Amino acid sequence: MKKSTAWFLACRPKTLTVSLAPVLVGTALAWQQSGHLLWLPLLAAALGAAFIQIGTNLFNDVGDFLRGTDQPGRVGPRRATAEGWLTPATVKAGAWTSFALAFACGIYLVAHAGWPIVVIGLASLAAGWSYTGGPKPIAYGPLGEVFVLVFFGIVAVGASYYLQTLSLAPAALLAGTLLGLHAAAVITVNNYRDLDGDAASGKRTLAVRLGRPATRWLYAGEILAPYALLPLLAGTAWPPLASLPLALWLIRRFWRETPGPAFNGLLAATAGLQLLFALLLTLSLTI
């Protein structure tokens, strides 16, 4: 395994759109309501969000290895630390470097938008580290989906909107909820796939606590709720509904597929649904 390939896989590129889609939607909503677009805040926000997610992914990679969660028989994608492609110290250094780059983006954003961005940025970095780090990692309890809904949905869209307008509107929080629900569904796929291994290793994720039947309903709710809430977002037209057939197909696959390696593709497809929904929502806000 080449080092460059190992780092690429450790960053989990198939899911990075989860952090970029909210920036796109928050900016589009701001453009719809204000009539102007600030490119530098948009670019810095997108880079900062991506670096926070990459850092979180790297901390998760090394954290699961050190806690003994990533065993040789895991059904999820191979992990850089567990496979020995990269050392734990190297992956930790990469995670902190990614957070440092996010912090650098934040310096410009704070200069542009003031103290609210300080609060949002530091809270996002702390949450990203505590997802797998610290004495009680978020990923090892039932709040993983809530974490993603809040930080990769409501906070990300709201902050992106604020960077463009220096204000916050209820529509931005609602749009963040729509994107965050689909992002939470990505975590649900991951935890449903790993349910047996997580239960054996002591992880008490929401899927472990609910069991498989209830988690199937949870996933269906996370996927369909954004479509039910869409009419509340004033100024949106029909384009996001074009992704509904894909959403229904994903639910059908989630319910019928045997938990295992096939869920790796379902996880990527769920992230793809969120991106498609975000792109169509952006289109509806800008036409």
C-alpha positions as CSV (number, residue, x, y, z in Angstrom):
1,M,0.0,0.0,0.0
2,K,1.5,3.3,-1.1
3,K,1.5,6.0,1.6
4,S,-0.5,8.4,-0.6
5,T,-3.2,5.7,-1.2
6,A,-3.3,4.9,2.5
7,W,-3.8,8.6,3.4
8,F,-6.5,9.0,0.7
9,L,-8.4,6.0,2.0
10,A,-8.0,7.1,5.7
11,C,-9.6,10.4,4.8
12,R,-12.7,8.5,3.6
13,P,-13.3,10.5,0.5
14,K,-16.7,8.9,-0.3
15,T,-18.3,10.7,2.7
16,L,-16.6,14.1,2.4
17,T,-19.6,15.5,0.5
18,V,-21.5,15.3,3.9
19,S,-19.5,18.4,5.1
20,L,-19.5,20.2,1.8
21,A,-23.2,20.0,0.9
22,P,-24.4,22.1,3.8
23,V,-22.0,24.9,2.9
24,L,-23.4,24.9,-0.6
25,V,-27.0,25.0,0.6
26,G,-26.4,27.7,3.2
27,T,-24.6,29.9,0.7
28,A,-27.4,29.4,-1.9
29,L,-30.1,30.3,0.6
30,A,-28.1,33.4,1.5
31,W,-27.8,34.4,-2.1
32,Q,-31.6,33.9,-2.6
33,Q,-32.4,36.2,0.3
34,S,-29.6,38.8,-0.1
35,G,-28.9,38.8,-3.8
36,H,-25.1,38.7,-3.4
37,L,-22.4,36.1,-3.1
38,L,-19.1,36.4,-1.2
39,W,-16.6,33.9,-2.8
40,L,-13.8,34.0,-0.3
41,P,-16.0,33.2,2.8
42,L,-17.6,30.4,0.7
43,L,-14.2,28.9,-0.2
44,A,-12.8,29.2,3.3
45,A,-15.9,27.7,4.8
46,A,-15.8,24.8,2.4
47,L,-12.1,24.1,3.1
48,G,-12.6,24.5,6.8
49,A,-15.6,22.1,6.8
50,A,-13.7,19.5,4.8
51,F,-10.6,19.7,7.1
52,I,-12.8,19.2,10.2
53,Q,-14.4,16.1,8.7
54,I,-11.0,14.7,7.6
55,G,-9.6,15.3,11.0
56,T,-12.6,13.7,12.6
57,N,-12.2,10.7,10.3
58,L,-8.6,10.3,11.1
59,F,-9.2,10.5,14.9
60,N,-11.9,7.9,14.4
61,D,-9.5,5.7,12.5
62,V,-6.8,5.7,15.1
63,G,-9.2,5.8,18.1
64,D,-11.1,2.7,17.1
65,F,-7.8,0.9,16.6
66,L,-6.5,1.9,20.0
67,R,-9.7,0.9,21.7
68,G,-9.8,-2.4,20.0
69,T,-13.0,-1.8,18.1
70,D,-11.5,-2.4,14.6
71,Q,-10.9,-6.2,14.6
72,P,-9.5,-8.2,11.7
73,G,-13.0,-9.6,10.9
74,R,-14.8,-6.2,10.7
75,V,-17.3,-5.9,7.8
76,G,-16.6,-2.2,7.1
77,P,-14.0,-0.8,4.9
78,R,-10.4,-1.5,5.8
79,R,-8.8,1.1,8.1
80,A,-5.3,2.6,7.7
81,T,-4.3,2.1,11.4
82,A,-5.8,-1.3,11.9
83,E,-4.3,-2.6,8.7
84,G,-0.8,-1.3,9.6
85,W,-0.7,1.0,6.5
86,L,0.0,4.0,8.8
87,T,1.2,4.1,12.5
88,P,-1.1,5.4,15.2
89,A,1.2,8.3,15.8
90,T,1.3,9.2,12.1
91,V,-2.5,9.2,11.8
92,K,-2.9,11.3,15.0
93,A,-0.4,13.8,13.6
94,G,-2.4,13.9,10.4
95,A,-5.7,14.5,12.3
96,W,-4.1,17.4,14.3
97,T,-2.7,18.8,11.1
98,S,-6.1,18.7,9.5
99,F,-7.6,20.5,12.5
100,A,-4.8,23.1,12.3
101,L,-5.7,23.8,8.6
102,A,-9.3,24.1,9.6
103,F,-8.3,26.6,12.3
104,A,-6.3,28.6,9.8
105,C,-9.4,28.9,7.6
106,G,-11.2,29.9,10.7
107,I,-8.9,32.8,11.4
108,Y,-9.9,34.4,8.1
109,L,-13.6,33.7,8.8
110,V,-13.4,35.2,12.3
111,A,-11.8,38.3,10.8
112,H,-14.7,38.5,8.3
113,A,-17.7,37.6,10.6
114,G,-16.6,38.1,14.2
115,W,-17.0,36.2,17.5
116,P,-19.9,34.0,16.5
117,I,-17.5,32.1,14.2
118,V,-15.1,31.7,17.1
119,V,-17.8,29.9,19.1
120,I,-18.9,27.8,16.1
121,G,-15.4,26.9,15.0
122,L,-14.1,25.9,18.5
123,A,-17.2,23.9,19.2
124,S,-16.9,22.1,15.9
125,L,-13.2,21.2,16.5
126,A,-14.0,20.0,20.0
127,A,-16.9,17.9,18.8
128,G,-14.8,16.4,16.0
129,W,-12.1,15.3,18.5
130,S,-14.6,14.0,21.1
131,Y,-16.5,11.9,18.4
132,T,-13.9,9.2,19.1
133,G,-11.5,10.8,21.6
134,G,-11.8,11.5,25.3
135,P,-13.2,9.3,28.1
136,K,-16.7,9.1,26.6
137,P,-16.5,9.2,22.8
138,I,-19.7,10.3,21.1
139,A,-19.3,7.5,18.6
140,Y,-19.4,4.9,21.4
141,G,-22.8,6.1,22.6
142,P,-26.3,6.7,21.2
143,L,-25.8,10.3,20.2
144,G,-23.8,9.8,17.0
145,E,-26.7,10.6,14.7
146,V,-27.6,13.7,16.9
147,F,-24.0,14.9,16.6
148,V,-24.1,14.7,12.8
149,L,-27.5,16.3,12.6
150,V,-26.3,19.3,14.6
151,F,-22.8,19.9,13.3
152,F,-23.0,18.6,9.7
153,G,-26.5,20.0,9.3
154,I,-27.9,22.8,11.4
155,V,-24.5,24.4,12.4
156,A,-22.9,24.0,9.0
157,V,-25.8,25.5,7.0
158,G,-26.4,28.2,9.6
159,A,-22.8,29.2,9.7
160,S,-22.5,29.3,5.9
161,Y,-25.6,31.5,5.7
162,Y,-24.2,33.8,8.5
163,L,-20.9,34.2,6.7
164,Q,-22.7,35.5,3.7
165,T,-25.2,37.8,5.4
166,L,-23.9,38.4,9.0
167,S,-27.3,37.4,10.2
168,L,-29.3,34.2,10.8
169,A,-32.7,33.3,9.5
170,P,-35.1,30.4,10.6
171,A,-34.9,29.2,7.0
172,A,-31.2,28.4,7.4
173,L,-31.9,26.3,10.5
174,L,-34.7,24.5,8.7
175,A,-32.5,23.8,5.7
176,G,-29.7,22.6,8.0
177,T,-32.2,20.2,9.5
178,L,-33.0,18.7,6.1
179,L,-29.3,18.2,5.2
180,G,-28.5,17.0,8.7
181,L,-31.1,14.3,8.6
182,H,-29.6,12.8,5.5
183,A,-26.2,13.1,7.0
184,A,-27.4,11.3,10.1
185,A,-28.7,8.5,7.9
186,V,-25.1,7.9,6.8
187,I,-24.1,7.2,10.4
188,T,-27.1,4.9,10.8
189,V,-26.0,2.8,7.9
190,N,-22.5,2.6,9.4
191,N,-23.8,1.6,12.8
192,Y,-26.4,-0.9,11.5
193,R,-23.7,-2.6,9.4
194,D,-21.4,-2.8,12.5
195,L,-24.1,-3.6,15.1
196,D,-22.9,-7.1,16.0
197,G,-19.2,-6.1,16.3
198,D,-20.0,-2.9,18.1
199,A,-22.2,-4.8,20.7
200,A,-19.4,-7.3,21.2
201,S,-16.8,-4.6,21.7
202,G,-18.9,-2.5,24.1
203,K,-20.0,0.3,21.8
204,R,-23.5,1.3,22.7
205,T,-24.5,3.1,19.5
206,L,-28.2,3.9,18.8
207,A,-28.4,0.9,16.5
208,V,-27.1,-1.3,19.3
209,R,-29.6,0.1,21.7
210,L,-32.6,0.0,19.3
211,G,-31.9,-3.3,17.6
212,R,-32.2,-4.0,13.9
213,P,-36.0,-3.7,13.3
214,A,-36.2,-0.3,15.0
215,T,-33.1,0.9,13.3
216,R,-34.6,0.1,9.9
217,W,-37.5,2.4,10.8
218,L,-35.0,5.1,12.0
219,Y,-33.2,5.0,8.6
220,A,-36.5,5.3,6.7
221,G,-37.5,8.3,8.8
222,E,-34.1,10.0,8.4
223,I,-34.3,9.6,4.6
224,L,-38.0,10.6,4.2
225,A,-38.3,13.4,6.7
226,P,-36.5,16.0,4.6
227,Y,-39.0,15.5,1.8
228,A,-41.9,16.0,4.3
229,L,-40.3,19.2,5.7
230,L,-39.4,20.6,2.3
231,P,-42.7,22.6,1.9
232,L,-41.9,24.5,5.0
233,L,-38.8,26.0,3.3
234,A,-40.2,29.0,1.4
235,G,-38.9,29.6,-2.1
236,T,-38.1,26.0,-3.0
237,A,-39.7,24.4,-6.0
238,W,-40.0,20.8,-7.2
239,P,-36.3,20.0,-8.0
240,P,-35.4,18.2,-4.7
241,L,-38.3,15.8,-5.2
242,A,-36.5,14.4,-8.2
243,S,-34.2,12.6,-5.7
244,L,-37.1,10.8,-4.0
245,P,-37.0,7.7,-6.2
246,L,-33.3,7.2,-5.1
247,A,-34.4,7.7,-1.5
248,L,-37.1,5.0,-1.8
249,W,-34.6,2.6,-3.5
250,L,-32.1,3.1,-0.6
251,I,-34.8,2.4,2.0
252,R,-35.8,-0.8,0.2
253,R,-32.2,-1.9,-0.1
254,F,-31.5,-1.1,3.6
255,W,-34.5,-3.2,4.7
256,R,-33.7,-6.1,2.4
257,E,-29.9,-6.3,2.3
258,T,-28.2,-8.7,4.7
259,P,-25.9,-6.6,7.0
260,G,-22.4,-7.0,5.8
261,P,-19.9,-5.7,3.2
262,A,-22.8,-4.7,0.8
263,F,-23.6,-1.9,3.3
264,N,-20.3,-0.2,2.4
265,G,-21.9,0.7,-1.0
266,L,-25.1,1.6,0.7
267,L,-23.2,4.0,2.9
268,A,-21.6,5.8,0.0
269,A,-25.0,5.8,-1.8
270,T,-26.7,7.5,1.2
271,A,-24.0,10.2,1.2
272,G,-24.6,10.5,-2.5
273,L,-28.3,11.0,-1.9
274,Q,-27.6,13.9,0.5
275,L,-25.3,15.5,-2.1
276,L,-28.0,15.1,-4.9
277,F,-30.7,16.5,-2.6
278,A,-28.4,19.4,-1.7
279,L,-27.6,20.2,-5.4
280,L,-31.3,20.1,-6.3
281,L,-32.2,22.2,-3.3
282,T,-29.4,24.7,-4.4
283,L,-30.9,24.7,-7.9
284,S,-34.4,25.4,-6.6
285,L,-33.0,28.3,-4.5
286,T,-31.2,29.9,-7.3
287,I,-33.6,29.6,-10.3
